[in-house]
């Protein structure tokens, strides 16, 4: 027996809102029953009031109708407010889970950096709180209206059924003719939007080198494809929607003619003519409303599908048992890894061990796998094979929110986030002024921050130009050092630094050395490498050499470039580093 697929968080959230939908359906029942008031009122006016000339009867009927309409208005207001709160509840229940899934997808797959799921959640919530949804609650009552018409006369009921079948056929035709086009148009729109966001993040490069016409042409091509498909779908939907509207109006007029014919034959009263026409319009209104709101329904259905797919691909992470605070011992065991979304390993067969408080310099030519190794050491990218162990435990066994404060990371591409400098340094947690200032002093950026107009309260953002590249790098370094992490990884930390920044970086490394922090630094500059205890040399994605700094540098000095005797190096370095070194071609 096939295993039943587990419900996604979105499906569970919708199920949790089931009671509210039942309440809306309950109120809709009374609203639709009260929709019978207008035709019944007209029936009584024409067949009783006019024939008896009774003003008292007219007054009582009118007062009763006003009272019933007031009740109907109140019920419609209540069900509308219920749906608004259902939408808000759904958003509240799912938004954090959705944000987390978006975040993890961006880590797991290249090109996954998109906020489209939040837009999809908004589309779904707007549909659930809009008037189009009421048509689905009103549609089950269409047979009631048609049944009342059958009570008036069978031919009126038959006419209404035929008109309803034609309108349903138009609705089905609308769905069949636009579903594929709208799906393709939405896909093109999402891709064009993501491309535009990427272009805006690199506006300076595009402007400086005159790349705007070419890059805008790529966006324009996708955008025009989206417009063409959406226009084609809208043309088809518009034609069918207008046909539906015209047909409904025509049917309401024709039923008057049919009713008049039945009156001439003495089979119907004058009041039934007007009442039948009103009932006909009420019976066809939900179908016509569904056709008019079909575009919103299709959009919500696509959003629901994409959200479910995302939540299925990125299951919710279960909390693990909390582990003791790590101290900084690192063991890398036969690790192979690749960038997310690719299968070709960029590093492989990596084995080494690092004691608490050791400082390791990672060097090697471009594309040797240095940055990949840096990310794997922190658990940012998962290993395909092997384990990265922190104090003996696989780094993936830690709860990230518990491990994160004990790790420091400065990537090559510095990203500061919208907020104050103090919030950025404090990693947007509770700002501890003493820890913020301490981290800034370690990074040698305290005096620079004080020179700013608002000091630590200066507001910056990802795209602000208020800080230079070197200043942003040093603020990023302060963020990495905040809270005295036990393991810190710096990827080209001096790429944007001047001489003063280089000296500050050296002082920072010396301070964290005294504090016993385990440190990995990816760099090529001697000014940084001279502070390292050991050097780890990467070549072609493999560990070429690993051992004390002076011995590794001596190997480079003694041997011509590209002619290092691998086995001899491995033997010497292993003897010096306690057997933890390895060397692979």
N, C-alpha and C positions, 0 to 999 in steps of 0.2 A: 504494500500500500504506500502510495507516494506521501512523503512528509508534507504536511500542510505548511505553507509559507507563513512565517511569523509576520504579524502586522507591524507596519512602520509606526514611528512616533506620531506622524501626521494622522494616520488612520485611527490610532488610539485616541488622539486628541479630538477628532471628529466624533468618535464613539462616545467620548466623555460628554460631548455637547448634545447627545441624542435626546436627553430629556427636554432640553430647550426647543429642539426641533419638534418634538411631540407637542409641546405647549403651543408653538406657533400653529401647528396643524389643528389643535383643539380650538384655538381662537378663530382660525380660518373657517372652521365648520360653521360657527355662528355668524361670521361675516358673510359667508356665502348664503346661509339661510336668510339673512336679512336683505340680501340682494333681491329676494323675491318681493320685497316690500313695494318698490316702484310699480312693477306690473300689476300687483294685486290692488294697489291704490287706484291706478288708472282703470282697472276693471270695475271696481266699485263705483268710481265716479261716473263712468259712462253708463253702466248698466243699472245702477241703483239711484244715485243722486239725481242724474238728469231725468230719469223716468219718474221719480217721486217728487222732484222739485223741493227736496228737504234740505234747508240750510243747516239745521241742527246736525243731520247726518254728515254733511260735508265738513262742518266744524270739528266734530268728534274724530272723523277719519283723518283730517289734516293734523290735529293735535297728536293723534296716535302715531302718524307717520313721522312727524318731527321728533317725537320721543325715540322712536326706533332708529331713526337716522343718527341721532346723538349717540345712542348706544353703539351703532356700527362704527361711527367715527372714533369712539373711544377704543373699541376693540382693534381697529386698524392701527391706531397709535401704539397700543400695547404690543401688538405683534411686531411692529416695525422696531420698537425699542428693544424687544427681546433679541431680534436678529443683530442689531448693532452691538449688543453686549455679547452675543455669541461670537461675532467676529473679533471683538477685543479679547475675549477669553481664549479663543483659538490662537490668536497672535501671542498672547502672554504665555500660553502653555508650550508653544513650539519655537519661539524666536531664539531663545538661548541655545537650544539643541541645534537649530538650523545654522546659527552663527558658528557654533563649534564645528559642525560638519563642513561648512564652507572653508573654515580655517584649516581643518585637517586635509581637505581635498587639495588646497593650495600647496600643502607640504608633500602630498602623495603623488601629484601629477603635474607635469609641466603644462602651463596654459590653463590651470584650474583657478587662476586668480580672477574671480568675477563675483560681483555682488548681485548677479541676476536672481538667485534664490530669494533674496529679500524682496525684490520687485515681484517675483512670482507669489510670495506670501501676501503682498499688498493686493495683487490682482484677485486672488482667491478670497481675501477678506472683503474686498469691495463688492464682489459678486454676491457673497453671502449676506451683505447688509443692504443690497440694492433692491429696487422694485422688481427686477426681472425674476428674482427667485419666487415672488408671490404667485407668478403664473403657474409654477409647478405645484404649489399648494392649492390653487384654485381649480386646476384642471380636473381633479377627481370629481368635482361637483358638476361638471358639464352634463353628465347623464341625468342629474336631478332636474336641471332646467329643461332638458329635452323631454323628460318624462312628464313634466307639467304641460308642455306643449302637446304631448300625446293626449293628455286629459282634455285639452281644449278641442283638438280634432286630430285624428291619425295622420292626415295629410300634412299638417303643420310639423309634426314630429318627424315624418319621413323627409320633408324638405330640409329640416335642420340637420338630420343625420347626413344627408347627401352633401350639404354645404360643409359640415365638419370634416367629412372624409376628404373632400377636395383640399381644404386648408391643411389637414395633416399631410396630404401628399405633397403640397407645396413646401411644408416644413422639412420633410424627408429629402426632397429635391435640393433644398437649400443646404442641408447638411452634406449630402453626397457631393455636391458641386463645389463646395468651398473648403471642406475639411483639409484636403491635401495642400491646397494653395495657402491656406492660412497657417498651417503647420510649417511649410517651407518659408513663408514670409516671416514668421516669428523667429525661425532659426537664423535667417539672414539678418534680421534686425539685431539679434543678440550678438552675432559675430561683428557686425558693423559697430555696435556700441562698444564692445570690448576693444576693437581696433582703435576707435576714437579715444578711449580712455588711455590706452597705451601711448598714443601719439601725444596727448596732452602732458603725460608725465615726462616726455622727452622733448618738450617744446623748444628749449634752448638749442639743442643739437640741430633740430629741423630748421630753425631760423638761421643759425650761424652758417650752415652749409647749403642753404637754399634748397633744402629737400622737401619743402612744403608742397609744391605742385605734384611731385611724384607720389608722395605718401598720401596726399589728399585724393589723388586719382584712384588709389587702391581702395580708400574708404568710400569714395563716391561710387565706384563700381558695385560694391556690396550694397550700398544704400539704394542705388537705383534698382538693383535686383529685388530688394525688399519692397520698394514702392511699386514696381511692376506687378509683382505677385499679389501684393495687398490690393492694388487697384483692380486687378482682374477678379479677385475674390469679392471685393466690395461691389463691383459692377454686377456680378452674378447675384450676390445677396440682395443688392438694391432692387434689381429687377424682380426677384421673387417676393421680396418684402412689399414692394409697391403693388404687385399683382395680388398678393394676399389681402392688402388693405382695400384695394378697389373691389375685389370680389366680395369681401365682407360687407362693404357698404352696399354693393349691388344686391347681395342676398337679403339684407335687411329691407331694402326697398321692394324686392320681388315678393317677399313674404307678405307684404301689405297687399300686393295685387292678388296673391293666392287667397289671403284671408277675405278680401273684399268679394272675390268670386264665391267663396263659401257663404258669405253673408247674403249675397243675392239669391243663393239657393236655399236660404233659410237654415243653414247648418251651423251658423256661428253668429254671435252677437257683436255689436260694434265695439264693446269694451274688450272683447277677446282679440279683436284686430290689433288694437294698440298694445295690449298686454303681450300678445304673441310676438310683435316686432321687438319690444324691449327684451323679452326672454331670449329671442334669437340673437340679439346683440350681446347679451350677457353670456350666452352659451359659447359664442365664437370668440369672445374677448381673450380668454386665456391662451387659446391657440394662436391668435394673432399677436398677442403679447410675447409669447415664446419665440415666434418668428422674428419679431422686432429686436428681441434681446439675445438672439442666437449668437451674435458676434461676441458678446460678453461671456456667454456660456462656453463657447469654444475656447476663448482666452483663459477662462478659469479652469476648464478641463485640461488644457495644455499645461497650465501652471501646476495643477494638482499632480499630473503625471510626472513632470520634471522634479517636483519636490519629493515625491515618493521614490523616484529613481535615485536621487541624491542620498536620501536617508537609508535606502537599501544598500547602496554602495559603501556608505560610511556609517557602520553601526555605532551605536552609542557605546562609549568606553565605560567598562565597569570599574568601579573603584577597587584598587588593590589594597591589601593590608599595608599599613604604613611601615616603612623600614627605618632603621636608625639613621640619624644624621650622618651623611658620608664624611669621610676624612680626606679622601683624595687619592687613594691607591687605584691605579689604572692597569688593567690587563686586557690586551687586544689579542683575541684568539682566532687565527686563521680567517680574518675578515675579508670578505669581498663585498663591494657595494657599487651602486650606480645611481645616477640622478633619478628621481622619481619619474615614472612613466617610461623608462627605458630599460632594456634587458641586457645591454652590453655593459659589463662591469668595467668601471674606470679605475678601481683599485682591487687588488686580489692578493690572497695569500699573505696578509699583513699579520705579523706576530711580534709583540714586544710587551714589556712590562715597565711601569714607571712607579717609583716610590712616592709617597706623600711628600710634597714640598719640592720635588724636582722640577727644574725648568728645562723644557725641551724645545729646541729650535727645529722647525720643519723646513727643509730647503729642497730645491730641485728645479729642473727646467719647467717652462710653461707646459700646461696640460699633463703634468706628471701625476696629478691626483691629490695635490696638497690640500686644496679647499674641500674636496670630497672627504678626505680623511678628517679634516677639522669638523665637518658637519656630523660625520659618523661618531666621532668621539663624544659629541654632545647628545646624540640620539635624535638629532634633527632629521637626518636621513637614516632609515632603517638599513641594516646590513642584509645582503642577500644570503650570505653564508657566514657562519662564525658569530662570535659574541664580543661586545664591548662590555667589560665588567668594571663597575665602580665599587670598590671595597668588597669584591667577590660576588656581587649581585649584578645580573644583567641590567643594564641601564634602563631597559624598557620595562622592568618590573617596578620601577618607582612611579608613584603618582606625580605627574609633571608639575602640578601646582605646588607640591611639597618639595620636589627636587629643584625646581627652577631657582628659588632664592639662593641656593648653594652653588649655582653655576654662573659664570660670567662669559659673555660672548660679544666680540666685536667683529662683525663681518666686513668684507671688503667694501660693499656698498652700504654706506651709513644711512640708516633711516631713523629720523627723529619724527615724533608724532605730534599731532595737534595738542597743545597744552603748554604749560610753563616749563622752564628749564628744570626747576626742582621736581616737577612731576615726571619728566622724562628720566631724570637721574634715578628717582625713586621707583621707576618701573611702573608708574601709575598705581601703586599701592598707597598705603598710608604714608604720608611724607614725614619722615623722621628728620628734623633739621640737622641734628648732630651727624647722623649717618650720611646725609646728602653732602654736607660740607666736608666731611672726612673723605668721601669718595672723590669729590671735586679737587681736594688738596692732593690726594694720591695721583690724580690724573694731571696735576699741574694746571688746572683750569679755574681755580678758585678766584684768583686776582682778575682774570679776564672777565668772569661772570660779574664780579662786583663793579667793573667799569661800565657795564651795560646800564641803560637808563633805569630799568626796573630790577636789576640784579637777578636774583634767582626766580623772581616772579615774571621775568620777561617771557612773553608768549611767543612760541615758535610753532611752525607746522612743517609738514613733510616737504612742502614746496617753497618755504620762505627763503628769502635771500638775505635775511638779517645776519646770518652767521656765515663765515667763510668755510671752505671745505676743511681746513685744518681745525677750526674751532668746533665744527660739527663732529669731527673725528675725536677730538679730545672730550667733548661732552658725551659721545658714545662710549669712550673709554671709562669715563666716570660712572656711567650706567653699568658697564660690565663689572666694575669693581665695587659697586654698591652692596653693602651688607657683608663684606668680607667673604666672598665665595671660596669654597674649598678647591674648585676646579675652574680655571679660566682659559679660554681659547681666544687668541687674538690673531686675526687673519689680515696680514699686511697693515699693522697698526700705525705705521709711519709713512704711509703712502702719500699723505697730504701735509705732512709736518715740516716745518722749517727747523732751523738749528735749535731754537729755543724749545720747540715741541719735541725734538729728538732728545734733548737733555731731560725734559720733563718725563718723557716715556721711560728713559733709563732710570730716573729716580723712582718712578712708580714700580718698575720691575724689582728694584732693590727693596722697596718697602714691602711688597707682597711676598718677596722671598723671605724676609725676616718674619712674616706672619705665617709661614708654612703653607702657602697656597701652591697647589700644583698648577703649572703653567705650560701651555703650548703656544708657541708663536710661529706663525708662517711669515717668513721674511727672507730677503736676500741681503740686507744691509748689515755690514760688520758691526755698526754701532749698536744694533740690537743683539746680534748673535754673540757678542762678547759677554753678555750677561747670562748666557745659557749654560747649564750644566752639561747637557748632551745635545747632540745633533742627530736628527733623523733625516736621512736623504731618500727622497722619492725619485724613481725613474721608471717611466713607462707603466705607471700604476702599481709598481711593486716597491718593496722596501729594499733599497740598494745598500745602505749602510746605517748603522745605529750604534752609537757609543759616545764616550766622553768627547766634548767639543774639540779639545786640542788634538786628540788622536784622529778624529775624522778629518779635521783640517790638514793634519800632517799627511794623511793618505792622499788628499788632493794635491798637496805640495810635492810629494815624492813621485807620484805616477803621472805620466802624460794624460791629458784629458781623453776619456773614452778607453783607456788601457788599464784601468784598475783591475788587479787580479782578484776576482770575486771570492774565490775560496780562501785565499790568504787573508783578505780583509775580514771575511766572516770569522775566521779563527782568531785573529788578533782582537777584533772588537768584542767578540763573545767573551774572551778571557777577561777583558777590562770591565765589561758591563755586567758581569755575573751571569753570563749565559743567556741574557734576554735579547741579545742582538741577533738579527737574521739578515740574510741578503739573498735576493732573488733577482733574476734577470727579467 
